[in-house]
Amino acid sequence: MGENKGLYNAEYPEGTIIRIVDREQLHDFRQTWRYHHPLAPEQLECADLSSRVKSVSFYHGGDELYALEDIPGLWHEVCLTGA
């Protein structure tokens, strides 16, 4: 992660409006991701929704984890795109 702005630099700072990727991309991520904070099944229902970044945290190694306003769960950078 940290593909665009480097390690420990949020791609989407707090307050940024983002969109969750489509269901197929979420499903692929859920099937292949084997590390921390896997997507919960109910997060697939949030595909294509837009929200605002509430907070950003970083997992050891620089992976970005996002909390969103009004959408539950933690979201990995690759599950989000700019609005």
N, CA and C atoms as a LAMMPS dump frame, in Angstrom:
ITEM: TIMESTEP
0
ITEM: NUMBER OF ATOMS
249
ITEM: BOX BOUNDS ff ff ff
-5.0000000000000000e+02 5.0000000000000000e+02
-5.0000000000000000e+02 5.0000000000000000e+02
-5.0000000000000000e+02 5.0000000000000000e+02
ITEM: ATOMS id mol type element x y z
1 1 1 N 0.842 -1.162 0
2 1 2 C 0 0 0
3 1 3 C 0.895 1.237 0
4 2 1 N 0.312 2.389 0.121
5 2 2 C 1.115 3.592 0.022
6 2 3 C 1.668 3.751 -1.379
7 3 1 N 0.928 3.235 -2.352
8 3 2 C 1.415 3.181 -3.727
9 3 3 C 1.629 4.55 -4.356
10 4 1 N 0.794 5.511 -4.018
11 4 2 C 0.881 6.799 -4.697
12 4 3 C 1.664 7.859 -3.93
13 5 1 N 1.438 7.953 -2.645
14 5 2 C 2.078 9.015 -1.873
15 5 3 C 3.162 8.498 -0.943
16 6 1 N 3.456 7.219 -1.001
17 6 2 C 4.503 6.651 -0.163
18 6 3 C 3.986 6.19 1.184
19 7 1 N 4.856 5.478 1.894
20 7 2 C 4.493 4.914 3.181
21 7 3 C 4.144 6 4.204
22 8 1 N 3.11 5.732 4.952
23 8 2 C 2.651 6.584 6.053
24 8 3 C 2.224 7.99 5.604
25 9 1 N 1.848 8.117 4.349
26 9 2 C 1.269 9.353 3.818
27 9 3 C -0.083 8.998 3.22
28 10 1 N -1.135 9.492 3.818
29 10 2 C -2.486 9.121 3.398
30 10 3 C -2.779 9.553 1.968
31 11 1 N -3.266 8.621 1.196
32 11 2 C -3.724 8.926 -0.154
33 11 3 C -4.955 9.843 -0.093
34 12 1 N -5.807 9.605 0.9
35 12 2 C -7.031 10.376 1.075
36 12 3 C -7.048 10.958 2.493
37 13 1 N -6.649 12.199 2.68
38 13 2 C -6.636 12.815 4.015
39 13 3 C -8.049 12.931 4.595
40 14 1 N -8.124 13.118 5.902
41 14 2 C -9.412 13.314 6.563
42 14 3 C -10.192 14.418 5.86
43 15 1 N -11.485 14.174 5.677
44 15 2 C -12.351 15.144 5.021
45 15 3 C -12.494 14.938 3.523
46 16 1 N -11.646 14.105 2.929
47 16 2 C -11.711 13.846 1.493
48 16 3 C -12.944 13.004 1.164
49 17 1 N -13.633 13.363 0.1
50 17 2 C -14.762 12.556 -0.362
51 17 3 C -14.197 11.464 -1.275
52 18 1 N -14.576 10.224 -0.975
53 18 2 C -14.093 9.069 -1.733
54 18 3 C -15.291 8.241 -2.209
55 19 1 N -14.982 7.251 -3.023
56 19 2 C -15.985 6.276 -3.44
57 19 3 C -15.39 4.901 -3.206
58 20 1 N -16.201 3.993 -2.7
59 20 2 C -15.784 2.604 -2.535
60 20 3 C -15.851 1.948 -3.912
61 21 1 N -14.864 1.111 -4.224
62 21 2 C -14.814 0.472 -5.536
63 21 3 C -16.022 -0.438 -5.74
64 22 1 N -16.183 -0.964 -6.945
65 22 2 C -17.347 -1.783 -7.26
66 22 3 C -17.296 -3.144 -6.553
67 23 1 N -18.408 -3.807 -6.559
68 23 2 C -18.563 -5.081 -5.836
69 23 3 C -17.566 -6.138 -6.299
70 24 1 N -17.323 -6.213 -7.582
71 24 2 C -16.379 -7.207 -8.099
72 24 3 C -14.979 -6.982 -7.524
73 25 1 N -14.543 -5.727 -7.478
74 25 2 C -13.224 -5.424 -6.913
75 25 3 C -13.179 -5.732 -5.419
76 26 1 N -14.25 -5.414 -4.694
77 26 2 C -14.3 -5.745 -3.271
78 26 3 C -14.249 -7.254 -3.063
79 27 1 N -15.002 -7.974 -3.871
80 27 2 C -15.017 -9.435 -3.771
81 27 3 C -13.623 -10.006 -4.035
82 28 1 N -12.961 -9.515 -5.077
83 28 2 C -11.604 -9.98 -5.388
84 28 3 C -10.653 -9.699 -4.231
85 29 1 N -10.744 -8.504 -3.652
86 29 2 C -9.89 -8.158 -2.527
87 29 3 C -10.173 -9.089 -1.347
88 30 1 N -11.435 -9.326 -1.078
89 30 2 C -11.817 -10.193 0.043
90 30 3 C -11.284 -11.607 -0.143
91 31 1 N -11.264 -12.083 -1.377
92 31 2 C -10.796 -13.437 -1.658
93 31 3 C -9.278 -13.568 -1.603
94 32 1 N -8.56 -12.518 -1.914
95 32 2 C -7.101 -12.623 -2.035
96 32 3 C -6.324 -12.042 -0.859
97 33 1 N -6.921 -11.127 -0.1
98 33 2 C -6.205 -10.476 1.003
99 33 3 C -6.07 -11.446 2.172
100 34 1 N -4.854 -11.66 2.63
101 34 2 C -4.593 -12.645 3.68
102 34 3 C -3.969 -12.055 4.937
103 35 1 N -4.008 -10.771 5.096
104 35 2 C -3.339 -10.146 6.221
105 35 3 C -4.342 -9.533 7.185
106 36 1 N -4.023 -8.419 7.735
107 36 2 C -4.825 -7.752 8.758
108 36 3 C -6.102 -7.135 8.196
109 37 1 N -7.083 -6.976 9.054
110 37 2 C -8.34 -6.299 8.746
111 37 3 C -8.989 -6.771 7.443
112 38 1 N -9.345 -8.046 7.347
113 38 2 C -10.046 -8.494 6.138
114 38 3 C -11.42 -7.819 6.033
115 39 1 N -11.942 -7.741 4.834
116 39 2 C -13.28 -7.174 4.65
117 39 3 C -14.315 -8.143 5.2
118 40 1 N -15.291 -7.61 5.898
119 40 2 C -16.415 -8.404 6.379
120 40 3 C -17.408 -8.581 5.236
121 41 1 N -18.167 -9.667 5.237
122 41 2 C -19.146 -9.897 4.156
123 41 3 C -20.089 -8.719 3.936
124 42 1 N -20.513 -8.068 5.026
125 42 2 C -21.456 -6.949 4.881
126 42 3 C -20.829 -5.728 4.211
127 43 1 N -19.5 -5.649 4.185
128 43 2 C -18.857 -4.518 3.511
129 43 3 C -19.043 -4.583 1.994
130 44 1 N -19.294 -5.772 1.463
131 44 2 C -19.543 -5.895 0.022
132 44 3 C -20.78 -5.1 -0.393
133 45 1 N -21.721 -4.953 0.528
134 45 2 C -22.951 -4.208 0.242
135 45 3 C -22.711 -2.708 0.093
136 46 1 N -21.529 -2.251 0.45
137 46 2 C -21.204 -0.827 0.381
138 46 3 C -20.542 -0.439 -0.941
139 47 1 N -20.44 -1.384 -1.855
140 47 2 C -19.814 -1.116 -3.155
141 47 3 C -20.447 0.102 -3.817
142 48 1 N -19.602 0.92 -4.409
143 48 2 C -20.014 2.103 -5.18
144 48 3 C -20.59 3.247 -4.347
145 49 1 N -20.595 3.122 -3.03
146 49 2 C -21.082 4.226 -2.192
147 49 3 C -20 5.29 -2.047
148 50 1 N -20.426 6.518 -1.88
149 50 2 C -19.502 7.624 -1.613
150 50 3 C -19.617 8.024 -0.156
151 51 1 N -18.522 8.526 0.369
152 51 2 C -18.493 8.975 1.754
153 51 3 C -17.333 9.938 1.934
154 52 1 N -17.198 10.418 3.149
155 52 2 C -16.101 11.307 3.507
156 52 3 C -15.189 10.55 4.474
157 53 1 N -13.88 10.736 4.319
158 53 2 C -12.918 10.101 5.21
159 53 3 C -13.042 10.73 6.592
160 54 1 N -13.322 9.888 7.581
161 54 2 C -13.443 10.325 8.966
162 54 3 C -12.08 10.319 9.647
163 55 1 N -11.304 9.253 9.424
164 55 2 C -9.963 9.169 10.007
165 55 3 C -9.11 8.189 9.216
166 56 1 N -7.808 8.354 9.353
167 56 2 C -6.839 7.497 8.673
168 56 3 C -5.9 6.931 9.723
169 57 1 N -5.621 5.641 9.624
170 57 2 C -4.613 5.024 10.481
171 57 3 C -3.709 4.19 9.579
172 58 1 N -2.595 3.795 10.135
173 58 2 C -1.616 3.044 9.356
174 58 3 C -1.246 1.769 10.089
175 59 1 N -1.296 0.679 9.379
176 59 2 C -0.856 -0.591 9.922
177 59 3 C 0.649 -0.66 9.775
178 60 1 N 1.298 -1.458 10.611
179 60 2 C 2.755 -1.625 10.516
180 60 3 C 3.127 -1.973 9.075
181 61 1 N 4.042 -1.249 8.519
182 61 2 C 4.427 -1.445 7.127
183 61 3 C 3.846 -0.388 6.207
184 62 1 N 2.943 0.45 6.733
185 62 2 C 2.449 1.572 5.959
186 62 3 C 1.095 1.394 5.315
187 63 1 N 0.45 0.223 5.49
188 63 2 C -0.877 0.048 4.903
189 63 3 C -1.842 1.068 5.481
190 64 1 N -2.574 1.722 4.604
191 64 2 C -3.537 2.746 5.015
192 64 3 C -4.892 2.117 5.308
193 65 1 N -5.451 2.461 6.448
194 65 2 C -6.778 1.995 6.841
195 65 3 C -7.647 3.215 7.086
196 66 1 N -8.818 3.223 6.465
197 66 2 C -9.695 4.381 6.512
198 66 3 C -10.997 4.068 7.229
199 67 1 N -11.409 4.969 8.113
200 67 2 C -12.75 4.955 8.693
201 67 3 C -13.533 6.024 7.937
202 68 1 N -14.744 5.679 7.566
203 68 2 C -15.571 6.578 6.769
204 68 3 C -16.784 7.04 7.562
205 69 1 N -17.258 8.225 7.25
206 69 2 C -18.474 8.74 7.886
207 69 3 C -19.669 7.937 7.377
208 70 1 N -20.498 7.485 8.264
209 70 2 C -21.771 6.821 7.931
210 70 3 C -21.635 5.482 7.21
211 71 1 N -20.442 4.933 7.112
212 71 2 C -20.255 3.605 6.519
213 71 3 C -19.371 2.821 7.476
214 72 1 N -19.866 1.694 7.992
215 72 2 C -19.108 0.947 8.989
216 72 3 C -17.889 0.232 8.418
217 73 1 N -16.992 -0.13 9.311
218 73 2 C -15.825 -0.931 8.953
219 73 3 C -14.596 -0.09 8.683
220 74 1 N -13.483 -0.778 8.592
221 74 2 C -12.229 -0.163 8.167
222 74 3 C -11.998 -0.551 6.714
223 75 1 N -11.46 0.385 5.966
224 75 2 C -11.308 0.206 4.522
225 75 3 C -9.855 0.383 4.12
226 76 1 N -9.343 -0.557 3.36
227 76 2 C -7.983 -0.472 2.823
228 76 3 C -7.949 0.499 1.643
229 77 1 N -6.82 1.095 1.442
230 77 2 C -6.632 2.053 0.355
231 77 3 C -7.094 1.508 -0.987
232 78 1 N -6.793 0.261 -1.296
233 78 2 C -7.137 -0.304 -2.61
234 78 3 C -8.632 -0.494 -2.798
235 79 1 N -9.412 -0.375 -1.728
236 79 2 C -10.87 -0.512 -1.825
237 79 3 C -11.555 0.83 -2.063
238 80 1 N -10.762 1.887 -2.172
239 80 2 C -11.302 3.234 -2.327
240 80 3 C -10.745 3.898 -3.576
241 81 1 N -11.486 4.845 -4.059
242 81 2 C -11.028 5.662 -5.176
243 81 3 C -11.528 7.085 -4.953
244 82 1 N -10.91 8.022 -5.595
245 82 2 C -11.359 9.403 -5.465
246 82 3 C -12.764 9.563 -6.034
247 83 1 N -13.535 10.455 -5.436
248 83 2 C -14.905 10.694 -5.921
249 83 3 C -14.801 11.506 -7.158
